[in-house]
Amino acid sequence: MISMAELLSCTFLVFCLLLQQKSFAQKESEIQLYAHEVPNALKSTLPERAKFSNNGQLIALSNVINPRLLVFRPETPNGTAVIICPGGGYRNLNIENVRFIAHRLMKMGITSFVLTYRLPADSLMIDKSTGAMQDVQQALRIVRQKAGDFELNFNRIGVWGSSAGGHLAAMAGTHWNKSYDPKSDTTGLRPDFLILAWPVISFRAGMVHHGSMLNLLGKKPTEQQLSDYSADEQVDSQTPPTFLVHASDDPTVPVDNSIRFYQALKKHKVSAELHIYEKGGHGFGISPDVKNSWMSQLEIWFANRGLIPANSN
């Protein structure tokens, strides 16, 4: 027969194990983008689809109904913030990849906000081509509104995007003078800098990532849409300073996307830095094992622009 002391000991042990399991499965801190109604949204009975790792971390999202920010805050914030737009061809959001990026930025003292934006779907929104833009613009508003809470410099808030997320980030940097939410103005919508990793930039023949364009604009985009959504064609002298990285052997998004955006920036005398690697494919360097890579060059770029201390490591 088990004594009362043994029973209490076993109960305590089970409690500790459950608490530990809950800790492993704990989500990152979240900020809702919209306090009330989500603009441009249709009511849906379908739930968001989420994929989790064995330890409870979010890996991927699709069918996003509730756009929000996942917050990654360093112990000692240096005042710089980055809103990160995950890639996924405007079909899903690859959260696992950008979590690694967020942790690398945290080591530099940068506060990261991973944006879980709405993915284009006629069943979820009135105009599927504008939902993601509404969300990234609202993210900029929210982060600037909460700059004091997170010890951020109001004028050091940038946007990062990878692949299709790079397209969204580039759009945020070239369409900031237009509010995609008719109930809001353009105050605070211009990012202070852009980071574009193997980005989708142009929807023109020879460079377009067809999946991204199809998901966002449908099968028959108009000439006006092709121009509006080709970010290189929307660059002007007020486009934010930009860091670009791409691999020349990228089989998914041609490297010409980054080259075209860089050329447009230089034409308008916007500060820009482009790193092209001979090999790497699509999405290279996204691994916890990467120590010295293009992100080391990005760290130098941050320091040169006064976004992190020069001796950051």
DRENMAR-219300 format. One line per field, with one value per residue: x, y, z of N, C-alpha, C in turn; residue in one letter. Coordinates in steps of 0.05 Angstrom, whole numbers, plus 5000, padded with zeros to 4 digits. Layout:
BEGIN
n_east <- [X, ...]
n_north <- [Y, ...]
n_up <- [Z, ...]
ca_east <- [X, ...]
ca_north <- [Y, ...]
ca_up <- [Z, ...]
c_east <- [X, ...]
c_north <- [Y, ...]
c_up <- [Z, ...]
aa <- [a, ...]
This chain:
BEGIN
n_east <- [5017, 5010, 5039, 5015, 5053, 5084, 5046, 5034, 5085, 5089, 5046, 5064, 5108, 5084, 5055, 5098, 5120, 5078, 5076, 5125, 5118, 5078, 5107, 5143, 5109, 5090, 5067, 5095, 5095, 5037, 5008, 4948, 4927, 4882, 4835, 4781, 4736, 4763, 4789, 4761, 4747, 4713, 4662, 4680, 4673, 4712, 4769, 4834, 4892, 4942, 5009, 5049, 5111, 5143, 5154, 5116, 5121, 5101, 5101, 5081, 5030, 4965, 4905, 4894, 4858, 4858, 4897, 4961, 5016, 5076, 5117, 5186, 5230, 5290, 5334, 5360, 5338, 5357, 5331, 5319, 5273, 5244, 5196, 5175, 5160, 5137, 5154, 5123, 5096, 5048, 5011, 5018, 5046, 5112, 5132, 5171, 5221, 5228, 5230, 5281, 5309, 5289, 5310, 5365, 5366, 5351, 5397, 5428, 5405, 5358, 5289, 5239, 5182, 5141, 5100, 5038, 5004, 4943, 4928, 4917, 4851, 4790, 4748, 4756, 4762, 4740, 4769, 4820, 4870, 4888, 4889, 4936, 4970, 4940, 4948, 5005, 5012, 4981, 5010, 5056, 5034, 5016, 5064, 5093, 5058, 5064, 5116, 5141, 5127, 5158, 5209, 5230, 5259, 5223, 5235, 5266, 5246, 5238, 5222, 5224, 5228, 5220, 5224, 5159, 5143, 5181, 5163, 5117, 5141, 5172, 5130, 5107, 5147, 5145, 5094, 5076, 5054, 5001, 4943, 4918, 4875, 4815, 4795, 4836, 4893, 4956, 4995, 5056, 5067, 5112, 5166, 5229, 5273, 5289, 5294, 5308, 5303, 5319, 5275, 5208, 5196, 5182, 5125, 5129, 5137, 5186, 5211, 5174, 5147, 5104, 5066, 5060, 5039, 4992, 4963, 4956, 4934, 4903, 4883, 4882, 4911, 4907, 4939, 4949, 4950, 4994, 5035, 5028, 5038, 5089, 5143, 5191, 5178, 5154, 5188, 5215, 5248, 5238, 5235, 5253, 5320, 5355, 5372, 5392, 5392, 5409, 5412, 5448, 5434, 5382, 5325, 5272, 5255, 5277, 5342, 5343, 5302, 5319, 5362, 5337, 5306, 5347, 5373, 5333, 5330, 5381, 5378, 5343, 5374, 5373, 5398, 5428, 5444, 5469, 5475, 5498, 5501, 5539, 5520, 5466, 5412, 5342, 5322, 5368, 5415, 5382, 5384, 5397, 5449, 5480, 5532, 5571, 5555, 5514, 5485, 5521, 5542, 5496, 5493, 5537, 5518, 5474, 5501, 5532, 5492, 5475, 5437, 5446, 5493, 5562, 5596, 5566, 5550]
n_north <- [4976, 5045, 5098, 5160, 5201, 5182, 5184, 5239, 5256, 5232, 5257, 5310, 5304, 5290, 5338, 5374, 5353, 5362, 5417, 5430, 5409, 5443, 5490, 5481, 5481, 5532, 5591, 5644, 5712, 5749, 5800, 5828, 5850, 5879, 5913, 5911, 5899, 5862, 5892, 5888, 5835, 5772, 5733, 5671, 5601, 5565, 5541, 5569, 5539, 5505, 5484, 5447, 5437, 5381, 5400, 5438, 5486, 5535, 5520, 5528, 5566, 5572, 5594, 5641, 5678, 5711, 5760, 5776, 5794, 5761, 5766, 5777, 5791, 5821, 5814, 5862, 5912, 5950, 5991, 5987, 5958, 5903, 5885, 5823, 5789, 5729, 5679, 5638, 5635, 5664, 5627, 5597, 5608, 5607, 5598, 5574, 5582, 5639, 5645, 5630, 5672, 5714, 5702, 5708, 5763, 5781, 5770, 5812, 5853, 5871, 5881, 5837, 5828, 5781, 5776, 5750, 5748, 5757, 5710, 5711, 5698, 5685, 5668, 5688, 5743, 5807, 5833, 5799, 5814, 5856, 5846, 5827, 5871, 5909, 5887, 5888, 5943, 5958, 5932, 5963, 6010, 5993, 5975, 6023, 6053, 6026, 6035, 6059, 6023, 5979, 5997, 6023, 6059, 6106, 6119, 6078, 6031, 5976, 5934, 5866, 5816, 5751, 5714, 5706, 5736, 5774, 5801, 5825, 5858, 5892, 5917, 5944, 5981, 6011, 6029, 6060, 6110, 6106, 6087, 6024, 6011, 6040, 6068, 6089, 6133, 6153, 6159, 6143, 6099, 6090, 6047, 6048, 6023, 5969, 5898, 5849, 5784, 5737, 5756, 5758, 5802, 5825, 5819, 5809, 5776, 5724, 5735, 5729, 5696, 5647, 5622, 5656, 5702, 5682, 5665, 5715, 5752, 5724, 5688, 5723, 5776, 5848, 5897, 5942, 5921, 5887, 5924, 5955, 5917, 5900, 5912, 5938, 5974, 6013, 6041, 6100, 6163, 6164, 6114, 6066, 6056, 5997, 5928, 5874, 5804, 5746, 5684, 5663, 5616, 5606, 5568, 5579, 5633, 5677, 5707, 5756, 5786, 5810, 5839, 5874, 5905, 5929, 5959, 5995, 6023, 6047, 6079, 6118, 6140, 6117, 6091, 6028, 5959, 5901, 5831, 5777, 5709, 5654, 5601, 5568, 5564, 5568, 5604, 5599, 5591, 5593, 5568, 5540, 5526, 5561, 5606, 5643, 5682, 5710, 5738, 5759, 5800, 5830, 5847, 5881, 5920, 5939, 5962, 6001, 6036, 6056, 6027, 5987, 5980, 5991, 5952, 5907, 5837]
n_up <- [5000, 4984, 5018, 5049, 5044, 5002, 4962, 4958, 4941, 4891, 4865, 4865, 4832, 4783, 4774, 4767, 4719, 4684, 4686, 4665, 4613, 4595, 4595, 4554, 4511, 4508, 4477, 4436, 4458, 4440, 4398, 4381, 4317, 4304, 4342, 4339, 4288, 4233, 4177, 4110, 4114, 4108, 4139, 4166, 4174, 4176, 4211, 4230, 4202, 4233, 4243, 4287, 4323, 4357, 4408, 4416, 4388, 4341, 4272, 4220, 4186, 4159, 4123, 4152, 4198, 4241, 4243, 4271, 4315, 4331, 4385, 4396, 4442, 4461, 4519, 4531, 4499, 4441, 4417, 4364, 4317, 4281, 4235, 4215, 4156, 4140, 4089, 4037, 3990, 3988, 4003, 4049, 4114, 4132, 4191, 4223, 4197, 4201, 4255, 4270, 4247, 4278, 4328, 4317, 4308, 4358, 4387, 4371, 4397, 4376, 4372, 4351, 4310, 4289, 4234, 4227, 4175, 4136, 4086, 4016, 3997, 3967, 3997, 4046, 4046, 4021, 3980, 3958, 3943, 3974, 4028, 4056, 4051, 4081, 4131, 4140, 4140, 4183, 4223, 4224, 4244, 4295, 4321, 4323, 4355, 4402, 4415, 4460, 4501, 4488, 4489, 4443, 4388, 4355, 4302, 4282, 4258, 4219, 4161, 4147, 4097, 4069, 4009, 3985, 4027, 4024, 3979, 4001, 4040, 4007, 3980, 4022, 4030, 3984, 3976, 4017, 4019, 4010, 4042, 4054, 4083, 4083, 4126, 4154, 4160, 4128, 4165, 4196, 4164, 4132, 4128, 4163, 4143, 4098, 4093, 4049, 4032, 3985, 3952, 3923, 3873, 3822, 3779, 3727, 3663, 3659, 3706, 3746, 3804, 3795, 3828, 3872, 3847, 3824, 3870, 3895, 3857, 3822, 3761, 3716, 3719, 3713, 3670, 3700, 3752, 3748, 3743, 3790, 3830, 3820, 3852, 3840, 3801, 3828, 3859, 3888, 3905, 3959, 3978, 4028, 4055, 4036, 4046, 4009, 3994, 3957, 3921, 3863, 3839, 3851, 3845, 3849, 3858, 3813, 3812, 3787, 3807, 3855, 3834, 3799, 3834, 3864, 3824, 3812, 3860, 3862, 3817, 3835, 3874, 3925, 3985, 3983, 3989, 3961, 3962, 3927, 3922, 3896, 3900, 3934, 3928, 3943, 3998, 4030, 4084, 4127, 4184, 4248, 4253, 4225, 4229, 4211, 4160, 4107, 4143, 4177, 4146, 4143, 4196, 4199, 4164, 4193, 4236, 4210, 4195, 4242, 4270, 4306, 4361, 4345, 4364, 4370, 4377]
ca_east <- [5000, 5026, 5035, 5006, 5077, 5092, 5025, 5039, 5109, 5082, 5029, 5081, 5125, 5067, 5050, 5122, 5123, 5057, 5084, 5148, 5107, 5064, 5127, 5154, 5088, 5082, 5069, 5108, 5076, 5023, 4993, 4927, 4930, 4858, 4820, 4752, 4732, 4785, 4779, 4761, 4744, 4688, 4659, 4688, 4670, 4736, 4790, 4861, 4906, 4969, 5026, 5066, 5133, 5139, 5155, 5094, 5126, 5087, 5118, 5069, 5002, 4950, 4878, 4896, 4834, 4863, 4924, 4973, 5045, 5090, 5138, 5212, 5242, 5316, 5336, 5367, 5331, 5374, 5314, 5312, 5253, 5239, 5172, 5184, 5139, 5145, 5148, 5105, 5082, 5021, 4994, 5021, 5067, 5133, 5139, 5195, 5244, 5232, 5236, 5310, 5317, 5282, 5329, 5390, 5363, 5351, 5425, 5438, 5390, 5336, 5263, 5227, 5153, 5135, 5073, 5021, 4986, 4923, 4935, 4895, 4831, 4764, 4730, 4763, 4763, 4726, 4789, 4842, 4896, 4896, 4889, 4963, 4979, 4927, 4959, 5032, 5010, 4971, 5032, 5073, 5019, 5016, 5091, 5100, 5041, 5074, 5145, 5149, 5124, 5179, 5235, 5238, 5261, 5201, 5247, 5283, 5228, 5240, 5207, 5239, 5211, 5233, 5209, 5135, 5143, 5198, 5145, 5100, 5158, 5178, 5106, 5105, 5167, 5140, 5066, 5071, 5039, 4973, 4932, 4901, 4851, 4803, 4787, 4860, 4910, 4983, 5014, 5073, 5068, 5137, 5187, 5254, 5291, 5279, 5312, 5294, 5318, 5309, 5247, 5192, 5195, 5168, 5105, 5133, 5147, 5215, 5220, 5152, 5141, 5077, 5049, 5054, 5022, 4966, 4949, 4949, 4919, 4886, 4894, 4883, 4916, 4907, 4965, 4953, 4958, 5022, 5052, 5026, 5049, 5117, 5153, 5213, 5166, 5142, 5209, 5221, 5269, 5230, 5236, 5272, 5346, 5348, 5392, 5382, 5409, 5398, 5431, 5445, 5423, 5355, 5308, 5245, 5252, 5301, 5358, 5338, 5283, 5335, 5378, 5319, 5299, 5371, 5378, 5313, 5338, 5404, 5368, 5331, 5393, 5366, 5419, 5422, 5467, 5460, 5494, 5490, 5519, 5539, 5504, 5450, 5385, 5322, 5320, 5393, 5425, 5362, 5390, 5410, 5478, 5494, 5545, 5582, 5541, 5505, 5474, 5543, 5542, 5473, 5500, 5554, 5500, 5459, 5519, 5539, 5469, 5468, 5414, 5456, 5519, 5583, 5609, 5546, 5559]
ca_north <- [5000, 5070, 5117, 5187, 5216, 5174, 5193, 5267, 5259, 5225, 5278, 5333, 5298, 5293, 5366, 5386, 5345, 5376, 5445, 5431, 5405, 5468, 5511, 5476, 5487, 5559, 5607, 5670, 5733, 5758, 5825, 5828, 5873, 5895, 5912, 5905, 5884, 5861, 5904, 5872, 5807, 5758, 5714, 5644, 5580, 5548, 5549, 5571, 5514, 5509, 5460, 5451, 5418, 5363, 5415, 5457, 5511, 5538, 5516, 5540, 5574, 5578, 5602, 5660, 5694, 5729, 5770, 5784, 5796, 5745, 5784, 5766, 5815, 5815, 5823, 5891, 5924, 5973, 6011, 5980, 5937, 5893, 5869, 5802, 5778, 5702, 5671, 5615, 5637, 5673, 5603, 5591, 5624, 5590, 5610, 5561, 5596, 5666, 5644, 5630, 5700, 5731, 5696, 5720, 5791, 5785, 5771, 5839, 5872, 5880, 5869, 5827, 5823, 5764, 5783, 5728, 5763, 5742, 5700, 5717, 5678, 5697, 5659, 5702, 5773, 5819, 5837, 5783, 5826, 5877, 5838, 5826, 5899, 5921, 5876, 5898, 5971, 5959, 5924, 5987, 6028, 5982, 5976, 6051, 6061, 6013, 6039, 6064, 5998, 5960, 6011, 6026, 6086, 6109, 6123, 6056, 6008, 5967, 5910, 5844, 5796, 5729, 5702, 5721, 5756, 5796, 5818, 5842, 5878, 5911, 5932, 5962, 6002, 6027, 6038, 6071, 6135, 6099, 6070, 6003, 6011, 6066, 6081, 6099, 6150, 6142, 6166, 6122, 6075, 6086, 6034, 6063, 6007, 5943, 5875, 5831, 5759, 5722, 5766, 5761, 5831, 5832, 5800, 5809, 5751, 5719, 5739, 5724, 5670, 5645, 5615, 5680, 5720, 5669, 5666, 5742, 5767, 5707, 5679, 5743, 5803, 5869, 5910, 5960, 5905, 5878, 5947, 5963, 5896, 5897, 5933, 5953, 5995, 6033, 6054, 6129, 6173, 6161, 6085, 6064, 6042, 5969, 5907, 5851, 5780, 5726, 5665, 5664, 5591, 5603, 5556, 5586, 5661, 5685, 5728, 5781, 5801, 5827, 5857, 5894, 5924, 5944, 5978, 6017, 6039, 6063, 6099, 6140, 6148, 6107, 6074, 6000, 5940, 5876, 5809, 5755, 5686, 5637, 5578, 5571, 5557, 5585, 5603, 5589, 5604, 5592, 5544, 5546, 5520, 5582, 5624, 5665, 5680, 5736, 5753, 5775, 5824, 5846, 5859, 5904, 5940, 5951, 5979, 6025, 6054, 6064, 6012, 5972, 5989, 5981, 5929, 5885, 5811]
ca_up <- [5000, 4982, 5040, 5041, 5036, 4975, 4943, 4954, 4926, 4863, 4855, 4860, 4808, 4759, 4771, 4756, 4692, 4668, 4684, 4646, 4586, 4588, 4589, 4527, 4490, 4511, 4453, 4439, 4465, 4416, 4397, 4360, 4299, 4303, 4367, 4334, 4264, 4214, 4152, 4085, 4121, 4106, 4160, 4158, 4194, 4176, 4230, 4220, 4202, 4245, 4246, 4310, 4327, 4380, 4433, 4417, 4374, 4316, 4249, 4196, 4188, 4134, 4128, 4174, 4202, 4262, 4240, 4296, 4316, 4351, 4395, 4405, 4454, 4474, 4547, 4531, 4472, 4433, 4406, 4336, 4314, 4254, 4230, 4197, 4140, 4131, 4062, 4034, 3965, 3993, 4007, 4077, 4128, 4144, 4217, 4233, 4186, 4211, 4284, 4271, 4241, 4301, 4349, 4310, 4312, 4387, 4396, 4364, 4413, 4360, 4378, 4326, 4310, 4266, 4226, 4215, 4159, 4122, 4060, 3997, 3992, 3961, 4017, 4071, 4044, 3998, 3959, 3968, 3935, 3992, 4056, 4067, 4053, 4104, 4155, 4145, 4147, 4211, 4240, 4228, 4262, 4322, 4332, 4329, 4378, 4426, 4416, 4488, 4517, 4481, 4490, 4415, 4376, 4335, 4276, 4275, 4254, 4192, 4153, 4135, 4083, 4055, 3988, 3982, 4048, 4013, 3962, 4019, 4052, 3986, 3975, 4045, 4027, 3960, 3975, 4043, 4017, 4006, 4062, 4043, 4099, 4078, 4151, 4167, 4142, 4121, 4187, 4207, 4147, 4118, 4143, 4163, 4127, 4088, 4090, 4030, 4028, 3961, 3950, 3900, 3869, 3798, 3768, 3698, 3651, 3661, 3734, 3765, 3817, 3786, 3850, 3888, 3831, 3821, 3895, 3902, 3837, 3805, 3735, 3696, 3729, 3694, 3666, 3722, 3775, 3743, 3749, 3819, 3847, 3814, 3870, 3828, 3785, 3846, 3874, 3884, 3922, 3987, 3986, 4050, 4051, 4033, 4045, 3994, 3992, 3939, 3909, 3834, 3829, 3863, 3825, 3855, 3852, 3799, 3824, 3774, 3823, 3873, 3818, 3788, 3855, 3870, 3803, 3815, 3883, 3855, 3798, 3851, 3894, 3951, 3996, 3980, 3989, 3949, 3964, 3911, 3926, 3873, 3906, 3958, 3923, 3954, 4027, 4041, 4108, 4149, 4200, 4274, 4252, 4210, 4248, 4196, 4134, 4098, 4166, 4188, 4130, 4152, 4222, 4192, 4152, 4215, 4252, 4194, 4194, 4269, 4280, 4329, 4368, 4327, 4376, 4375, 4368]
c_east <- [5018, 5019, 5026, 5030, 5085, 5072, 5029, 5064, 5104, 5065, 5045, 5098, 5108, 5061, 5074, 5126, 5103, 5065, 5106, 5138, 5093, 5084, 5138, 5135, 5079, 5087, 5085, 5086, 5063, 5010, 4973, 4930, 4906, 4842, 4791, 4750, 4758, 4776, 4780, 4756, 4715, 4686, 4666, 4683, 4693, 4757, 4817, 4874, 4935, 4983, 5046, 5088, 5126, 5139, 5135, 5099, 5112, 5107, 5107, 5040, 4990, 4921, 4876, 4871, 4840, 4892, 4935, 5003, 5055, 5114, 5162, 5228, 5268, 5316, 5343, 5362, 5348, 5358, 5306, 5292, 5250, 5213, 5178, 5160, 5148, 5138, 5128, 5087, 5054, 5001, 4995, 5043, 5087, 5145, 5166, 5220, 5249, 5236, 5267, 5321, 5312, 5302, 5357, 5389, 5363, 5379, 5438, 5424, 5366, 5310, 5249, 5197, 5146, 5105, 5059, 4998, 4966, 4933, 4912, 4877, 4804, 4744, 4734, 4762, 4749, 4745, 4814, 4869, 4906, 4898, 4917, 4975, 4966, 4940, 4988, 5031, 5000, 4993, 5051, 5060, 5022, 5043, 5099, 5083, 5052, 5105, 5155, 5148, 5147, 5207, 5247, 5241, 5240, 5211, 5267, 5267, 5228, 5223, 5225, 5220, 5228, 5214, 5183, 5132, 5161, 5182, 5128, 5117, 5165, 5154, 5102, 5124, 5163, 5112, 5058, 5055, 5010, 4964, 4913, 4876, 4838, 4795, 4812, 4876, 4938, 5004, 5029, 5075, 5094, 5157, 5213, 5276, 5278, 5301, 5297, 5312, 5304, 5280, 5234, 5189, 5176, 5148, 5107, 5143, 5177, 5225, 5199, 5153, 5111, 5057, 5040, 5034, 4994, 4950, 4940, 4930, 4901, 4899, 4897, 4887, 4916, 4935, 4970, 4961, 4987, 5042, 5052, 5040, 5077, 5132, 5175, 5202, 5154, 5163, 5211, 5242, 5263, 5229, 5258, 5298, 5341, 5373, 5379, 5402, 5394, 5420, 5426, 5433, 5395, 5336, 5279, 5238, 5278, 5315, 5354, 5318, 5299, 5351, 5361, 5312, 5323, 5376, 5358, 5320, 5361, 5396, 5357, 5348, 5385, 5389, 5411, 5447, 5456, 5482, 5483, 5511, 5517, 5520, 5488, 5421, 5366, 5320, 5345, 5400, 5405, 5366, 5403, 5440, 5494, 5506, 5557, 5571, 5534, 5493, 5496, 5546, 5519, 5479, 5518, 5537, 5484, 5477, 5527, 5517, 5460, 5444, 5421, 5484, 5541, 5596, 5590, 5557, 5537]
c_north <- [5025, 5088, 5144, 5204, 5209, 5184, 5223, 5272, 5253, 5247, 5303, 5329, 5301, 5322, 5380, 5379, 5359, 5405, 5449, 5428, 5431, 5490, 5507, 5485, 5516, 5575, 5632, 5690, 5744, 5785, 5823, 5853, 5891, 5891, 5904, 5889, 5885, 5872, 5885, 5843, 5797, 5738, 5686, 5624, 5561, 5558, 5554, 5544, 5518, 5483, 5466, 5430, 5401, 5378, 5438, 5483, 5512, 5537, 5531, 5546, 5577, 5584, 5622, 5678, 5716, 5740, 5782, 5785, 5777, 5761, 5769, 5789, 5807, 5825, 5853, 5902, 5948, 5995, 6006, 5957, 5929, 5877, 5849, 5790, 5750, 5697, 5648, 5618, 5648, 5650, 5594, 5609, 5605, 5603, 5599, 5576, 5623, 5666, 5644, 5659, 5718, 5727, 5708, 5751, 5798, 5787, 5798, 5860, 5883, 5866, 5861, 5822, 5806, 5768, 5758, 5742, 5745, 5734, 5704, 5694, 5691, 5690, 5674, 5732, 5783, 5823, 5823, 5796, 5847, 5869, 5838, 5854, 5914, 5912, 5887, 5928, 5974, 5951, 5948, 6007, 6018, 5983, 6004, 6061, 6050, 6016, 6043, 6039, 5979, 5973, 6014, 6055, 6087, 6110, 6101, 6030, 6000, 5942, 5891, 5826, 5776, 5718, 5718, 5742, 5779, 5814, 5836, 5864, 5900, 5928, 5952, 5986, 6020, 6038, 6050, 6097, 6131, 6080, 6050, 5998, 6038, 6082, 6093, 6116, 6138, 6148, 6142, 6097, 6070, 6071, 6050, 6048, 5981, 5922, 5855, 5807, 5742, 5730, 5762, 5791, 5837, 5810, 5799, 5782, 5748, 5722, 5730, 5697, 5666, 5638, 5639, 5698, 5708, 5671, 5695, 5756, 5750, 5701, 5701, 5771, 5824, 5881, 5929, 5945, 5895, 5900, 5954, 5942, 5887, 5919, 5950, 5977, 6018, 6047, 6084, 6137, 6170, 6132, 6082, 6051, 6012, 5951, 5884, 5828, 5759, 5707, 5664, 5638, 5586, 5592, 5565, 5615, 5671, 5709, 5755, 5798, 5820, 5848, 5880, 5915, 5941, 5965, 6001, 6035, 6058, 6085, 6123, 6148, 6141, 6088, 6045, 5983, 5913, 5855, 5785, 5733, 5667, 5613, 5582, 5563, 5577, 5582, 5592, 5604, 5605, 5566, 5553, 5541, 5542, 5602, 5648, 5663, 5708, 5752, 5768, 5801, 5843, 5860, 5883, 5927, 5954, 5970, 6004, 6045, 6063, 6051, 5994, 5984, 5976, 5956, 5906, 5859, 5790]
c_up <- [5000, 5005, 5030, 5031, 5008, 4954, 4937, 4937, 4896, 4850, 4848, 4835, 4783, 4753, 4758, 4726, 4674, 4665, 4664, 4617, 4577, 4580, 4561, 4505, 4491, 4485, 4458, 4447, 4439, 4420, 4375, 4343, 4301, 4329, 4362, 4308, 4246, 4188, 4128, 4090, 4116, 4129, 4150, 4181, 4195, 4195, 4216, 4221, 4211, 4247, 4268, 4311, 4352, 4407, 4434, 4403, 4347, 4292, 4225, 4201, 4161, 4142, 4152, 4175, 4222, 4260, 4265, 4294, 4338, 4360, 4405, 4415, 4468, 4503, 4549, 4503, 4466, 4419, 4377, 4335, 4285, 4254, 4209, 4183, 4130, 4101, 4061, 4009, 3967, 3995, 4036, 4088, 4141, 4169, 4227, 4223, 4198, 4241, 4288, 4266, 4265, 4324, 4343, 4314, 4342, 4398, 4391, 4380, 4399, 4368, 4352, 4331, 4285, 4259, 4214, 4200, 4144, 4094, 4041, 3992, 3988, 3983, 4044, 4070, 4019, 3974, 3969, 3962, 3955, 4021, 4069, 4071, 4077, 4130, 4161, 4152, 4175, 4231, 4245, 4247, 4291, 4336, 4340, 4353, 4404, 4430, 4445, 4505, 4512, 4480, 4462, 4407, 4353, 4307, 4268, 4273, 4225, 4187, 4139, 4120, 4068, 4034, 3983, 4004, 4040, 3994, 3980, 4032, 4032, 3979, 3998, 4042, 4003, 3958, 4002, 4043, 4009, 4028, 4050, 4060, 4096, 4103, 4165, 4148, 4139, 4143, 4196, 4189, 4133, 4136, 4142, 4148, 4119, 4088, 4073, 4024, 4007, 3955, 3923, 3896, 3845, 3790, 3737, 3688, 3653, 3689, 3755, 3778, 3813, 3809, 3867, 3873, 3829, 3847, 3902, 3883, 3819, 3778, 3714, 3708, 3707, 3691, 3690, 3747, 3772, 3750, 3779, 3837, 3839, 3829, 3858, 3811, 3802, 3863, 3868, 3904, 3952, 3996, 4007, 4041, 4053, 4032, 4030, 3994, 3975, 3930, 3879, 3823, 3841, 3841, 3828, 3848, 3839, 3812, 3812, 3790, 3841, 3857, 3808, 3809, 3863, 3849, 3805, 3839, 3876, 3835, 3813, 3874, 3922, 3961, 3995, 3980, 3980, 3951, 3947, 3914, 3903, 3876, 3932, 3954, 3935, 3984, 4041, 4067, 4131, 4165, 4226, 4273, 4238, 4230, 4233, 4167, 4126, 4122, 4180, 4172, 4137, 4178, 4218, 4181, 4174, 4230, 4236, 4193, 4222, 4281, 4303, 4336, 4351, 4338, 4382, 4364, 4372]
aa <- [m, i, s, m, a, e, l, l, s, c, t, f, l, v, f, c, l, l, l, q, q, k, s, f, a, q, k, e, s, e, i, q, l, y, a, h, e, v, p, n, a, l, k, s, t, l, p, e, r, a, k, f, s, n, n, g, q, l, i, a, l, s, n, v, i, n, p, r, l, l, v, f, r, p, e, t, p, n, g, t, a, v, i, i, c, p, g, g, g, y, r, n, l, n, i, e, n, v, r, f, i, a, h, r, l, m, k, m, g, i, t, s, f, v, l, t, y, r, l, p, a, d, s, l, m, i, d, k, s, t, g, a, m, q, d, v, q, q, a, l, r, i, v, r, q, k, a, g, d, f, e, l, n, f, n, r, i, g, v, w, g, s, s, a, g, g, h, l, a, a, m, a, g, t, h, w, n, k, s, y, d, p, k, s, d, t, t, g, l, r, p, d, f, l, i, l, a, w, p, v, i, s, f, r, a, g, m, v, h, h, g, s, m, l, n, l, l, g, k, k, p, t, e, q, q, l, s, d, y, s, a, d, e, q, v, d, s, q, t, p, p, t, f, l, v, h, a, s, d, d, p, t, v, p, v, d, n, s, i, r, f, y, q, a, l, k, k, h, k, v, s, a, e, l, h, i, y, e, k, g, g, h, g, f, g, i, s, p, d, v, k, n, s, w, m, s, q, l, e, i, w, f, a, n, r, g, l, i, p, a, n, s, n]
